Amino acid sequence: MSKKILVTGATGNTGAYLVEKLLASGHAVKAASRSGRPVAGAEVARFDLTESSTYPAAFEDVDRAFLIIPAGRLNNVEFLEPFIRFAADRQVKIVFQTAYGVENDPTSPYRRAELVLERAGAPFTILRPNWFSDNFHTFWLPAIRHGIIAVPAGDSKSSFVDTRDIADSAFAALTSSRFDGRGFTLTGPEALGYAEAAAILAKAIGRPVEYDPVSDTQFIAILTGAGMPEDYAAHLAELFAMARKGWTSAVTDDVQELTGKPARSLAVYAADNRAKFLG
Ligand SMILES: NC(=O)c1ccc[n+]([C@@H]2O[C@H](COP(=O)([O-])OP(=O)(O)OC[C@H]3O[C@@H](n4cnc5c(N)ncnc54)[C@H](OP(=O)(O)O)[C@@H]3O)[C@@H](O)[C@H]2O)c1
């Protein structure tokens, strides 16, 4: 008989929607967060990836886990490895959310963590999403409320993916063994430039939004001014440098393969999240 599914990052973009979806389908869920905040219908685990003393209770009666790397820090392997080994020792399957393209860069901290998982000896599935559509109502929201998307993307295109599609993909990988041992690149259905994205958002919101292709230096100053650590802001700027080289424009069918449904477009994302831009 199946046991519980541990969801790390249960208060985050992907995790919150994943918990809802698992509960709605009748799965027993352990929603993990550092605060141990109650989540209706789920058992709650007070959990911190950096504190291995929180692992035993979080893993009790669990046979599958969704693992995300918390945004904002870069020393991933150091604190993900103990988690992965703890899970593997108990043959807990891990569905691991990393990031688009990291499989091509063995020096990436995300790829290094993937390799620890691939070699750990327990079942796994890796999900590598492209830039989230949801960044428009999280990271880029303050500028968008002033009618601007200010990122150093040049005239590059990206196949933005809706975090609901990432959660739906994680749901599929957690509730079936068909996808075990594989990595999937999660993208939206089309590659768009930021000027095109601005036009789509403007239409949905009913207010002007324009794209300002700022320099890396301006971008880092904006993010650190809003409180982001400088090393993480510089990391995001590096990701945009990759976008400018054309590396984020691929479109895959992986969401469709995992979920049986086509990925949501940016227009659908914008319409469904309209209220968040107006707030
Ligand atoms: N944004 C993008 O475009 C994009 C694209 C590709 C990949 N990614 C990757 O996706 C990940 C972020 O996913 P997301 O946006 O769904 O997450 P998120 O909304 O940023 O949520 C992060 C979660 O991590 C939890 N957390 C923070 N520190 C923790 C710790 N020490 N131990 C355990 N949990 C901790 C937080 O919960 P509590 O504070 O409640 O514990 C929060 O729920 C990052 O690895 C990022 O690189 C992002």
The ligand as an SDF file (V2000), in Angstrom:
LIG
                    3D

 48 52  0  0  0  0  0  0  0  0999 V2000
   11.9240   31.1030  -11.3560 N   0  0  0  0  0  0  0  0  0  0  0  0
   12.3040   30.4740  -12.4580 C   0  0  0  0  0  0  0  0  0  0  0  0
   12.1430   30.9790  -13.5930 O   0  0  0  0  0  0  0  0  0  0  0  0
   12.9420   29.1250  -12.3570 C   0  0  0  0  0  0  0  0  0  0  0  0
   13.2120   28.4200  -13.5490 C   0  0  0  0  0  0  0  0  0  0  0  0
   13.7870   27.1450  -13.4490 C   0  0  0  0  0  0  0  0  0  0  0  0
   14.0820   26.6190  -12.2040 C   0  0  0  0  0  0  0  0  0  0  0  0
   13.8170   27.3500  -11.0820 N   0  0  0  0  0  0  0  0  0  0  0  0
   14.1800   26.7740   -9.7910 C   0  0  0  0  0  0  0  0  0  0  0  0
   13.0020   26.5020   -9.0490 O   0  0  0  0  0  0  0  0  0  0  0  0
   13.3170   26.5720   -7.6590 C   0  0  0  0  0  0  0  0  0  0  0  0
   12.3260   27.4520   -6.9720 C   0  0  0  0  0  0  0  0  0  0  0  0
   11.0570   26.8600   -7.1050 O   0  0  0  0  0  0  0  0  0  0  0  0
    9.7410   27.6040   -6.6190 P   0  0  0  0  0  0  0  0  0  0  0  0
    9.6820   28.9580   -7.3000 O   0  0  0  0  0  0  0  0  0  0  0  0
    8.6120   26.6820   -6.7560 O   0  0  0  0  0  0  0  0  0  0  0  0
   10.0740   27.8380   -5.1330 O   0  0  0  0  0  0  0  0  0  0  0  0
    9.7570   29.0920   -4.2340 P   0  0  0  0  0  0  0  0  0  0  0  0
    8.3960   29.6120   -4.5240 O   0  0  0  0  0  0  0  0  0  0  0  0
   10.9330   30.0250   -4.3380 O   0  0  0  0  0  0  0  0  0  0  0  0
    9.7220   28.4280   -2.8470 O   0  0  0  0  0  0  0  0  0  0  0  0
   10.8730   28.0310   -2.1960 C   0  0  0  0  0  0  0  0  0  0  0  0
   10.4200   27.1650   -1.0540 C   0  0  0  0  0  0  0  0  0  0  0  0
   11.5710   26.6960   -0.4080 O   0  0  0  0  0  0  0  0  0  0  0  0
   11.2990   26.6740    0.9690 C   0  0  0  0  0  0  0  0  0  0  0  0
   12.5550   26.8120    1.6500 N   0  0  0  0  0  0  0  0  0  0  0  0
   13.3520   27.8800    1.7140 C   0  0  0  0  0  0  0  0  0  0  0  0
   14.4580   27.5940    2.4270 N   0  0  0  0  0  0  0  0  0  0  0  0
   14.3200   26.3070    2.8310 C   0  0  0  0  0  0  0  0  0  0  0  0
   15.1180   25.4310    3.5800 C   0  0  0  0  0  0  0  0  0  0  0  0
   16.2870   25.8190    4.1230 N   0  0  0  0  0  0  0  0  0  0  0  0
   14.6790   24.1780    3.7980 N   0  0  0  0  0  0  0  0  0  0  0  0
   13.5140   23.7530    3.2970 C   0  0  0  0  0  0  0  0  0  0  0  0
   12.6990   24.5340    2.5650 N   0  0  0  0  0  0  0  0  0  0  0  0
   13.1140   25.8030    2.3270 C   0  0  0  0  0  0  0  0  0  0  0  0
   10.3480   27.8250    1.2090 C   0  0  0  0  0  0  0  0  0  0  0  0
    9.4400   27.4720    2.2220 O   0  0  0  0  0  0  0  0  0  0  0  0
    9.4880   27.9380    3.7370 P   0  0  0  0  0  0  0  0  0  0  0  0
   10.1850   29.2680    3.7790 O   0  0  0  0  0  0  0  0  0  0  0  0
    8.0420   27.9860    4.0950 O   0  0  0  0  0  0  0  0  0  0  0  0
   10.2320   26.8300    4.4020 O   0  0  0  0  0  0  0  0  0  0  0  0
    9.5680   27.8990   -0.0900 C   0  0  0  0  0  0  0  0  0  0  0  0
    8.3630   27.1800   -0.0270 O   0  0  0  0  0  0  0  0  0  0  0  0
   14.7500   27.0930   -7.5710 C   0  0  0  0  0  0  0  0  0  0  0  0
   15.6130   25.9990   -7.4280 O   0  0  0  0  0  0  0  0  0  0  0  0
   14.9540   27.7340   -8.9240 C   0  0  0  0  0  0  0  0  0  0  0  0
   16.3000   27.7790   -9.3200 O   0  0  0  0  0  0  0  0  0  0  0  0
   13.2440   28.5650  -11.1190 C   0  0  0  0  0  0  0  0  0  0  0  0
  1  2  1  0
  2  3  2  0
  2  4  1  0
  4  5  1  0
  4 48  2  0
  5  6  2  0
  6  7  1  0
  7  8  2  0
  8  9  1  0
  8 48  1  0
  9 10  1  0
  9 46  1  0
 10 11  1  0
 11 12  1  0
 11 44  1  0
 12 13  1  0
 13 14  1  0
 14 15  2  0
 14 16  1  0
 14 17  1  0
 17 18  1  0
 18 19  2  0
 18 20  1  0
 18 21  1  0
 21 22  1  0
 22 23  1  0
 23 24  1  0
 23 42  1  0
 24 25  1  0
 25 26  1  0
 25 36  1  0
 26 27  1  0
 26 35  1  0
 27 28  2  0
 28 29  1  0
 29 30  1  0
 29 35  2  0
 30 31  1  0
 30 32  2  0
 32 33  1  0
 33 34  2  0
 34 35  1  0
 36 37  1  0
 36 42  1  0
 37 38  1  0
 38 39  2  0
 38 40  1  0
 38 41  1  0
 42 43  1  0
 44 45  1  0
 44 46  1  0
 46 47  1  0
M  CHG  2   8   1  16  -1
M  END
$$$$
